[in-house]
């Protein structure tokens, strides 16, 4: 069952020019390689909003397809 977020639990996207609510947390190396944006904060994970996550998925679509085929 999904947990409701309280006002103090809301985290923002870590792309430096974005202030939207974060939706996903991904590996910083993968996101940096695909998007090339500058990020706030540190650590191994980066939080992305829905828009930036969608952009990440589009840019890594071909790579994921090749990986699934065994190339």
Order of alpha helices (4+ residues) and beta strands (2+ residues): beta-alpha-beta-alpha
